[in-house]
Amino acid sequence: MPESHTAPEPTKTEAGSDARPDNPARPDDTHPVDRMLPPVKLFSAGLQHVAAMYAGVVAPPLVVGIGVGLSTADIAFLMSASLFTSGIATLLQTLGFWKVGARLPFVNGVSFAGVAPMLAIAKAEGPEDALPVIYGAVIVAGVFGFLLAPFFCKLIRFFPPVVTGTVITLIGVSLLPVAFNWAQGGNAQAPDYGSLEYIGLATATLLITVALRRLLTGFLKQISILLGLVAGTLISLPLGVADFSSVGDADIIGIPTPFHFGAPQFAAAAIISMCIVMLVSMTESTADVLALGEIVEKPADEKTLAAALRADGLGTALSPLFNGFAASAFAQNVGLVAITKVRSRFVVAAAGGILILLGLCPLLASVVALIPQPVLGGVGIALFGTVAASGIQTLAGAALERGDNVLIVAISLGAGIIPIAAPDFYHAFPEGARIVLDSGISTGCVVAVLLNLAFNHLGRKTDPALEALPSPAAHH
């Protein structure tokens, strides 16, 4: 692993060369993660990231806004604020400063893990105080995550390939139902949910994206996801699936006024709840950073992971200032990096800039929102499936023939898939426990780490037949 996230290792093709990553005059010698692309490519690839994550960013504030009983105008304001704060958090993660930011092509957005606890807080506090209490809890949770980062990152030694491969696979598998929901229209209560028209549009978008990926070359091949989204949206126009009403009602300029909904309030129960959410987000972010490090061939070490978690914490603590919520990694964008092979962190920084612009210009945000959910669902199947495939690739180097590693993978995958296959499985458990258990990624990650400790660390077997087999490190 590299000794520092600021001094990248050369890629496999660059090994043995006299590479000087700090010399901008020789861009070919820098790690692909640290290369600056030409402006047009930078913007196009960045816009592709925004298109892939947009629905995920605006969904939590939409759900919370409705739950709190906000007006349509206030909900729109909340969504714009979330775009703005997601852009800030993404810049913190990709560009970084001091010991903050992974400096990897890592997108940060609004964490969906906090939605259920925030709705519970809103129900307990009432509509008047709901958002101020939520924001107070989010600020404390962000500071808590920032201070915990240098200690939490030490867990990295408990994430060998057998654990990271399992968790990466679970990330992809856990996200696939999101894509299936989008493909059916995104709203299970709608009368046309799952209609042939929606599923047909999703299928057409997926097929077009695959065809573009197969037939195009160079940079056009790299932005095939964006082109597929555009093609799917154009197909949706004569079908009447795209909704233009938001464009006509949107303002050109919309500044996210600090503490628009009132000064933050600090309630003990709400703070504890959001700190638990922060721990869940940090667990998922750890898995995402490790996955992304493998995908871009710049494995994350302890310092990189600590810097990434600090960015999560700082981004979360700053978000309420501009009426945003907790920020964490967006796994779907890890899939986008994997499928496009565009590894430059400056591309994702450009996406952060676009998000800030969208947050300041509701009109632009509404244009991006024109992409119908079935179209997002079509490309989502490819994106999220690619993440799962990356996990399987990591597991291929995890020495599954050694000891009980197969059992670790089997039980961890089973535990992680429970919330996906049986969403009500934990309905009788306390609300605090469900925050963790209802996240297949978090549950599978915890189980994999514990089983790896039990089988490969505590009272380790010394069977000569097992010791003669290659170690996981040799495979990885």
N, C-alpha and C positions, 0 to 999 in steps of 0.2 A: 504494500500500500504506500501511497505517497506520503512523505513526511509532513507536508503542509498543503492546505487547499489553495495556497497562493503560488505554489511551485509545482505545476502539473508535470506528470510523467509523460514521456513521449508515447505515442501509440505503438502498437506492434509493428506497424510498417515503418515507424520512425526510429525504432530501437537501433542503436549503434551509430546514428548520425550525430553530427555536432550541433544538435538542436539548441537554440537559445530562445526559450519561450518569452523572455523579457524584451526581445528585440523586435519592435513593430515593423522594422524595415524588411524583415524576413518572415512574412506571415505564414509561409509554408512550413516553417519549423515549429510553429506553436501547436499546442494540442488543439484539436478541432473544437473543443469546448470554449477556448479562448480566442477563436478567430472571429474577426469582424467581417460581415458580409457586405456586399454593395447595397446601397440604400433601397433599391427596388426589391431585391431578394429579402432584405431585412424586414421590410414592411409586409410583404406578401406572406412570408413564413410566420411573422408575428401575428398577422390577422388570422391566419389559419389556427393558431393556438387560441385566440380570443373566440373564434367561432365554435371551437370544440368545447370550451369551458363556459360559454355565456349562460346557457340554461342552468348550469350548476351554481353559478354565482347569484343569479336573480331569484332562484327558487326559495332559498331559506328566508330572505327578507319578505318575499311574497307571502309565504306561509305564516310567518310571525306577525306580519302586518295585519293579515286577515284575522289571526287569532287574538290580537290586541284590540281589534275593532277600529283600525285606522280608516280614514277616508281614502278614496281612490287616489287623490292627489298626494296624500302623505305616503301611501304605499309606493307610488312612483318615485317619490323623493327618497324613500328608504332603499329602493332598488338602485337608484343612481349613486347613492352614498356607498353602497356595497361594491359597486363597480370601481368607484374612486379609491376606496380603501384596499381593495384587492390589487389594484395597480401599484399602490404604495408598497404593500407587502411583497409583491412580486419583484419590484426593484430592489428592496432590501435583500431579498434572497439571491437574486442574480448578480447584481453589482456589488452589494455589500460595502461595509466599512469596518475598520478595526477587526473585531472577532465576530462580527455579525454577518450572516449570509453564507450559504454553501458555495456560492459562485459556480453553480451548475445550472443547466437549463430547466429550472424548477419553478413551476407556476404555483402561486399561493392564492387561495380564494376563500370564500366564506365556508366554514365547516358546517356540514349538515348534522354532525354529531351533537351540536348544541341546540338543535331546533326543539326536540321534545322537552329538555329541561327548561328552555326559555318559555315555552308555552305553559309549562307547569308553574313557573315563576309568575307569569302574567295572570294565571288563574288565581294564584294565592294573593297577589298584590292588588289586583283590580286594574282596570284600564288606565286610570289616571297616573299611577306610579309604576306601571309595568316596565316601560322602556327605561326610565331612569334607574330603576333597581337592576334591570338586566345589564345596562351599560356599566354600572358600578361593579357588578360581579365579573364582567368580562375584563375590565381594567385590572382588577386584582388577579384574576386567573392568568392574564398575560404577563404580569410582573412575576407571578409564581413560576410560570414556565420559563421565563428568561433566567431567573436565579437558579432554577433546577437544571438547566441545560448542561453545564459542565459535569454534573454528577450523573445525569440520565444517560449521557453519551458513553459512559464507561461500560454500559451494557453491550457495546458493540462486539466484545469478545465472545458473547453468548449468541452471536448471529453467524455461525458457520454456514456453508452452502446448503446444508440440509434444512436449516431454518429459513434462510433468506429465500431459497428456491420455493419452499412451501408457501411463505407469506406472499411472494410475488405472484405465484399462481392464484392464491386466494384473492389478491387485489383484482386481478382480471376477472375471475369467476364471480366475485361479489358485484362488480360493475356491470356485468352482462345483463342482469335483470333491469337495470336502469335503461339500457339501450332497448330492451324488449318493450318496456313501458313507453318510451318515446315513440317507438315504431307503431304502437297502437293508438297514439294520439296524445299520450301524456296525462290525460285526466280520466281516471277510471269511472268517475260519476257521469261523464258525458254519454249521451245516448248512442253516439256513433263510435265510441271507444272500441278499438279492435276491428274496425270495419275493413272490408276488402280494399277500399280505396286507400286507407292509411297504410296498411301492410304492403299493398302494391307499390305505393310511393316509396316506402322504406326499401323494399327489394330493388326497385329500379335505381334508386340512389346508390345502393351498395354495388350493384352490377356495373353501373357507370364508373364508380370509383375504382373498382377492380380493373375494368377495361382501360381506364386512363393510366393506372399504375403499370399495366402490362405494355401498353403501346407507346407511352411518352418516354422521353429520355431527358437527362440533365435536370435542370431546376424545375421544369414543368412536371416531371415525375415526382419531385420532392413535394410539390404543392398539390398533388392529386386529390388529397382530402378536401382542400379548399375548393378546388375546381368541381369536385363531386357535390359539395354543398351548394355551390352556385347553380349547377345543372339541376339538382333536385328541387331547388327553390323555383327555378324557371318552369319546371314541369308542373309544380304545384299551382302556379298562377291561373292557368285556365280551369283547373279543378276547383278553384275557390278555397283552397286550404290555407293559403297565406292571408294573414289578417293585417290590413293596412290602417285600421282605426287608430292604432297607437301613434302612427306617424303624424296624422293630422292634429292630434291633441297635444303633441309634445312641444315643449319650449326649446328654443335654440340654445339658450344659456341657462344653466341651473347650478348655482354654487352650493355645495353641501355645507350649510351654515353650522359651525361648531355647536354642539349640544342643542340642536334644534328642538328636541323633545324635552328639554329641561336638564338641569345639572344632575350628575350621577348621584345615586343614593347607594349606601352600602348596607346590605342585609346579610347576616351571617349564613342563613340557610341557602340563600341564592349564591353566595360566594363559594361555599363548600361544593354545591352542585356544579358550578362552572369550573372549579378547579379539578373536579373529577373528569369533566369533559376535556380539560386541557391535557390531563394525563393520557386519555384515550387518543387525542389528536397527536400527542407527541409519540405515542407508540406507532400510530399509522404513518406519521412523518418519517420516523426512523426506518420503517420498512420501505417507504417510497424513496428515501435518499439512497439507501443501499441498492434498491432496484435500479434507480437511475444511474448510479455510479457504475454498475455492471454494464448497463446498456451503452453508455457513452465511453466505456473503456477507461474510466478514471475512478477506480474504486474509492469509496468514501472511507476515510480513516476517522479516528476519534475526534480530531480537531474539526474536520469538515462537518461531522454530525453535530458537534456542539454548536458550531457556527450556524448551521441550518436551524437547529432548535431555538437558538437565541433570536433568529429572524422571525420565527413563528411567534415567539413570546412577545417581541417588541411590536411586530405587526398587529398582534391581538390587542396589546395594551393601547396602541395608538388609534385603532379603528373606532372605538366609541367616541373619540373626540370629534370625528366627522360622521357620526351616526351609523357606523358599521359594526359588524359582529366579529367573532373569533375567526382568525385566519389560519389556514393550514394547507398542506400540500394537496394538489389536485392530481389524483392518480391517472385520470383519463389523459392528461397531457404527457405523462410518462409514456403511455402507449403511442401517442403521436410522435414523440421523439424516436421511439423504437421503430415505427413503421416508415417514417420519412428519412431517417438517418441524418437529419439536420441537427447537429449537436451543439451549435453555437449558443452560449448563454446570452449573447447579445440579441439574438432573435427573440428569446423569451423576455428580455428587458424591453424590447420594442413592443411586445404584447402588453407589458405592464404600462408603458406609455400610452398605448391605445386605450387601455382600460381607464386610465385617468382621464383621457380625453372624452370617452363615452360618459364618464361620471359627471363631467363638467358640461356636457352637451347632450341633454336628453333626446334631442332630435336624432343625433347619430346613433345613440343607443337603441332607439326604436327601429332604425333601419336594420341594424344587426339582428334585432329581435324578430324580423320578418321570416327568418329561417324556420320553417315549420318543424315541429317536434318529430314527425315521422322521418323527415330528411335527416335530422340529427341521429335518429335511431338507426338508420341505414349505415351511416359511417361509424356510429358507435360500436356496432357489432365487430367491425374490423379493428377499431382502436383497442377495445377492451380485450378482444380475443388475442391481440398481439401481446398484451401485457401477460396474459396467462401463458402464452407460448414462451415468453422470455423466462418465466418462472420454471417451466418444464426444462428449458435449455440449461438453466442454472442447476436444477436437480440432476441433470445428466452428469455433472461433474461433482456430485455430492457423495460419491462412494456408497451407493445404495446397496452394493454387495457386501458391505462391511457391517458386522454386528447387527444392531436393531434399528438402523436408519430407516429402513422401509416402514417399520412399525411407527416411528416418529412421524413420518410423512402421512401415513394412512390415518392415524388418529387425529392429527392436527387438521388435515383436510376435512375429515368428517365433522370435527367440532366447528370448523369455520363455515361449513356449508349449511349447518343447522338453521341459522337465521334466514338463509335464502330459500331452502326447501320447505321449512316449516316456520313461517314468520311469527306464529303465536306460541311457539314452543315454550318460551319463558314467561308467558303471560301471568303466571302465579308468583313470580319472583318480585322482590322489592324493586321499586323504581330505580334506586341507586345502582343495583346490580345489573339491571337491564340496560343501563347506559353502555356498559362494557359488553354484556352478553349479546345484545342485539346487533353489535358490529361484528360480522364474521371475520373481518381482518384482524381486529383486536383480539378476539377470542382465539382464533387460530394461531396468532403470533404468540400469545401467552402460553398456550398449550405446547407449541413447538419448542419454545425456550425451556419450559419446565421439563419436558420429556428429554430434550437434549442434555440438560443438566443431569437428569436421573441416569441416563444410559451412557453418556460419554464423558461425564466429569466426576460424579459422586461414586466412589467405590468402583472405579473403572475396571472392567474385566481385563485379564492379562492372558487370555487364551492364546497360545502361540500361533494357532491357525489364523486367528483374527489379526494378530500383530503383523503377520506376514503379508497381509493385504495392503495395497497402497493407501496412504492417508488421504482424507478429503482435500488437504492443501495441495497434494500432488496432482489431483484431478483438476483443481480449480485454476 
